[in-house]
Amino acid sequence: MYRLGLSRKRIADLVGAEPATVGYHLVIARRQDLRLEAAHMAAAGTKPKPSASSLARMDEVIAWIEAEGKLPRERSENKEERSMARWLSDRRREAAQGTLHAAYGEGLARVPGWGWNHRAAAEEARWHRRLAQLVVFREEGNDWPRHKNCDSEREHTLGVWVHAQRQKHRHGELEAEKVKLLDTAVPGWQAGRTRGRLTRR
């Protein structure tokens, strides 16, 4: 349904699920299929087609990659290679943000691993792992984990993580989708402990 241009809210209405739940599964689906978001944007008609010169540039980048057998590096001594690396980085960012046009997605699909940012993927996976661990921690009857004066290393790890999420949220740096996931999975995460409240048992 998302590939056909339907919004997350519309899909949620149709299947009777929470938008945040649909969003969570879409994050996973987009990570597995880099062309999914491009297909969605094209179907929804929300992004103009790249210009002829932009598509020609894509062909140049793809031809270079196929000839060299590697992706261009931003720290290369070669000016043209650095330029292509920046171009590819822009497309990678668009794919991550869900704004990559289908024309780019289809063309770059010929380049294995072009959109894979190992560091970003690892950080994203770690974020979801921490969220799942926090859910379990709370379901065990524990109060919100502390990042100081902790009873265990586990509490410290989760306390540091949720404290960081609160700080990012207060500064407007936490993605809206992650805020919704936190609100759904662990309601009350923004407030945390009430001063002087006893730990739940």
N, C-alpha and C positions, 0 to 999 in steps of 0.2 A: 504493500500500500504506500509506503514511504517513497519507493522508487517511482510510483505513479504521480507523485507531486502532492500527496496529502500531508497536511501538517501533523505535528506530534499530537496536538490537542484533538484534531479531527480523528486520528487513529484511536486515541484514548477513548473518545466518545463512542466510536463504533464497536470497540472490543470490550468496553466496560471496565477499563483500567485507569489507574492514576497517570496523568501526564508524565510525572517524574519516573514512573516505572517504565513507561514506553521510552522515555529519554534515555534511561539507563541501558536498555537493550539496543537502542540505536547507536549509542557510543561504541558498544562491542561490535555491532554489525558494520559500522563505518571503518573500524580498525581492521576488520577482516576483508572488507571490500572497498578499496579506495575509490572505486567508480560509483559507489552507491549515492554519495552526496551529489556528485555531478549530475547523475541521472535524475535525482530528485529536483535539483535546481532547474534543469532543462525542462522537465515535465511541468514544473510550476511556472515556468516562464518568467523567472525573476532576475535573470542575468543576461545582458546582451552578449551576442557571439563575439569572440575575439576577432580583432582585425586581421586582414590578410598578412600584414607584416608580423603580427604576433604569432600567427600560425607558422609562418616561414621561420621565425626564430626557433620555435619548438622543433621543427624539422632539422634545423642546424644542430641543435643540442642533441637530439636523438642520434643523428648521423655521427656526431663526434663520439658519443658514448659507445656506439656500435663499433666504431673504428678503433677506439682506444681500449675498449673492453673494461671500462671503469667509469665511475661517476666523477664529474669535475669537482675539484677541491677549491674552497674559498681561500686557502692559504698558498695556493700554487704560485710559483714565480711567473707563470705565464698569464698575462693580462686577460687574454680572451677566455682562458679556462676559468679564471676568477669570475668573469662576467657571466659565463654560463652557469657557474655554481650559484651565483646570486639569483639568477633567473629561476633555477630549479628550486632554490630555497623559497622563493616567493610562491611558486606553485604548491610546494609542500605545505606552506602556511595556509594557503587558501583551502587546501584539502582538509587540513585539521580544523579550520573554522567553518567548513561546510559551504564555501563559496566558489569552489573550483568548477569552472564550466565543463560541461560534458565533452566539448571538443578537445580540451586539454586532457581530460581523464582518459578518453579513448586513445589519443595519440601516445600518451606517456605509459599506457598499459603495456606497450611494447618493451618497456624498460623495467626489468625485474628489480624490485626493491627501491625504485626511485623515491617513493614517498615515505620510506621507513626511516624514522628518526629513532635510533636505538635508545638514546638517553631519555627522550620524551616518553617513549613507550614504556620504558622501565619505571619511570616516575609515575606514570598514569596507573600502571599495574600495582605499584606499591601503595598509591593512594586508596585504591579500591580494596586492597588487602587490609589496610589499616581500618577502613570503615567497617569491614566485616568483623574484624577483631574487636572493635569498639562495641558493635552490636552484641556480640557474644558476652563481652565483659559486663555490659549493662543487664543483659538477660539473666546473668548469674546472680543478680541482686545487688551488685556493687553500685556505689555512688559514682559520680563522674570522676574519672581518673585525674590525679594531681600531677603536675610537672615538677613539683618540689615536695620535699618531705614525704616521699612515697613509701609504701609498704613493700613494694616489689619492683623488679626491673620491668616487668610487664606493665604495671601501672605507670611507671615513669615513661616508657615508650609511648603508650597511648595518651598519656597526659600531655607530653610534649607535642604530639601530633594534633590533638584536638585544640590545644592552646594556639598552635600555629594557624589552624583553620579559623578560629575566632578572630585572631589578629588580622588575617587577610580579609576576612569579611568586614571588619570594622573600617578597614582602609579601602574597601571597594575593590579588592584584588582577587577575590574568590569568584570563580565562574558561577554564573547563575544556575547552571545545571548541577553543579556540585552542592550548591546551597540547598537546592530542592531535594537532592539525594539525602543529604544530612537531615533535613527537616522530616523527610519521610521515614528514614531508617532509625534515627535517634532523636525524636522530638525533645526540645529543651536544651539541645547542645550549645546554643548560643549563650544561655544564661549560666549553665554549669551549676556548680555547687552554691547553695545558699550559705552565707557565712554562719558558722556555728552549728550547722545542721549535722546530725549524726549520720554515719555511714549506714546505708540500707543493708539489711541482712535477710 
